[in-house]
Amino acid sequence: MTAGRPGPAAGPEGPDAHGAYGTDGAFVAAVDGLADPLNDPLPGGHTSPWFRSDTVPAAEPAAPSSYADGYAAHQGPQQPQGAPNEWYDPAGYQRDWYGPQEPSAGMVAADPVSPVAPAEERTPAPAPDIQDFHAEPRTEVLARIPAEPEPEPEAALDPAPAPGGRAERRRAAKGRGRRRPGTAPEQQAAPAAAVPMSRVEARRAARAAKDSPAVIASRAVGEVFISLGVLMLLFVTYQLWWTNIRADQIAGKETNRIQDEWANGDRKPGVFAPGEGFAIMHIPKLDVVAPIAEGIDKEKVLDRGMIGHYGEGKLKTAMPSDKQGNFSVAGHRNTHGEPFRYINKLKPGDPIVVETRDAYYTYEMAQILPQTSPSNISVIEPIPVGSGFTKPGRYLTLTTCTPEFTSTYRLIVWGKMVDERPRSEGKPDALVG
């Protein structure tokens, strides 16, 4: 829209010099009066976020009468030359960011609903709301109707931000969302009370909580397997570890007993009772020193860590002192002292010494049979079959189980006597070295 056309100009150049807009400043005032729908703010709004409606002076300047007066009135009497077309309020900016401040001496606030009064008659205005810097619809600044009082926001209940730097203000703002110490626990949401069940429902719940027969059976089977596993582990530990300890103790005591009898002269050559120790075998290469007892009984001889002599019934063999024959013995390869554990490592020529009350008998390893049937008793005959010996002589046969930890087959080692030394002449070279 445009303003009304003014009358004829009354300048020195006459009415035709400037036309209908010949008055000084009239054209500029008319252009400024145009409404710009793209740049002008909404009714009652302002382009600057720091615009304070309560600081706008109530009195409007008089209508300009010239170009210079009109431009000055339009720019505002209190704005410096070149300042933006807005009313900047430093006190409002400080209240927006740092909260309401106590009025200090020399600073007063304008009343938004009354004309500008002298400094001594002004009263402090209420703290502006946090949303005052947004554009508000208005019809007239001087006739603004106060809105209904709104409920005080939660932020207003909090104390003023702590003085200091940005970090302190940020910590204070985080603490505002927490529950205040004065809040009673009963004011918080309480859990819903449990709905009581009927008798039928209680029985059903009790039956559902019980384990099914399948679960009970599987649990029992699992416990049985666990118990069996523990027992097997204990048995293996007993066989592989404890039996060796016990057998070594028993064999060591028997060896000491035999040596003591020999030293005291209490023993005489003769027939020995089953389980009675009468000699000591030395295998220097394997570091074996074990007593030799009469018989091959498992409990009385072999399981006690001793070496058993085949001396009963059809399995009776010669003694080391005999002028010819096959001195045959047996021993455990695993567990219970395991004196023959590594006889498979013997090589031809390795010495094996049998110590008795009267002499030392030295044999040299001659042949090994890695595997044969337990029923093959020909290996302990006077001339053992498979040994390579073809005529009578003084032989030695060692028998044990194979493979290890089983008794499926027998391992056989043969030897031939190469030296007989009386005890009075001292130990043989095989034991001295």
PyMOL commands that set and color helices and strands:
alter all, ss='L'
color gray80, all
select helices_A, chain A and resi 19-21+26-32+53-55+67-75+90-98+119-121+141-143+154-157+166-175+185-187+199-209+213-264+284-286+302-304+313-315+343-345+377-380+423-425+429-432
alter helices_A, ss='H'
color red, helices_A
select strands_A, chain A and resi 277-283+288-294+307-309+325-330+351-355+359-372+394-402+409-422
alter strands_A, ss='S'
color yellow, strands_A
deselect
rebuild
show_as cartoon
